[in-house]
Amino acid sequence: MLREFVLQHRVGLALKRHEDLASAVAEIERDYSGYQRRAAACFTQELSFDTHFSRLLDLLNKEISVR
């Protein structure tokens, strides 16, 4: 699940073997600003409390009003 998230959003790399670490670091270094930009955008879109809190409140309010 984490692997898919990281690869889908292109915010890092997922290694299958520890021997691949050096090449993964080199790849990230080649596009470090891209990884930074995508990670910041991913956080805002997918993980930020502020972005998703209103949706949670809406769901809770709907659930409360149904009862």
N, C-alpha and C positions, 0 to 999 in steps of 0.2 A: 504494500500500500504506500509506504513512504517512498519507495523507489519510483513507483509510477507517478506520484505527485511531483517529485523532483525532476524527473525526466519530462513530464508533460509541460511543466512551467519553465523548463530550461534554467533552473536556478542552481544547479549543481550537477554532480555526476554520481552515479551509483556504481560501486566497484563489486566485482564478483570475487576477485582475488587481491590479497594485500600487495602482491607483486605489481599490480597496476597503479599503485598510488603515485609513483613519480610521474608517470605519463599523464595521469589525471590532473595533478598539480600544474604541470606544464601547460596542459590544455586550458585550464582555468586562467592561468597567468596571461595567455595569449589574448583572451577576451574578458579580462577582469572587469572592465567598466560595463560591458554587456551583462555579465552575471550580476553585478551590483544593481544595475537598472532593472533587470528582470526580477530580482529578489525583492526590491522595494515595491514594484508594481504588484507582484504576487502577494506580498504581505497585505497591501491595501485592499486588493480585490478579494482575497481568500481568507485572511486570518485576522484582520484588524477588528478589534472589539467595537470600535466606533461604527464601522461599516455595517456590521451584522447585528448590532444590538437592537436597532429599531425593528428589524425583522423578527427577532426573538420576542420583543414586547408585543408586536402584532399577533403572533401566534399564541402567546399567553393570554392576551385579551380576548381573542376569539374563543379559546378554550374555556375561559372563565364565563363568558357571556352565554355559552351553550348550556352550561350547568344551571 
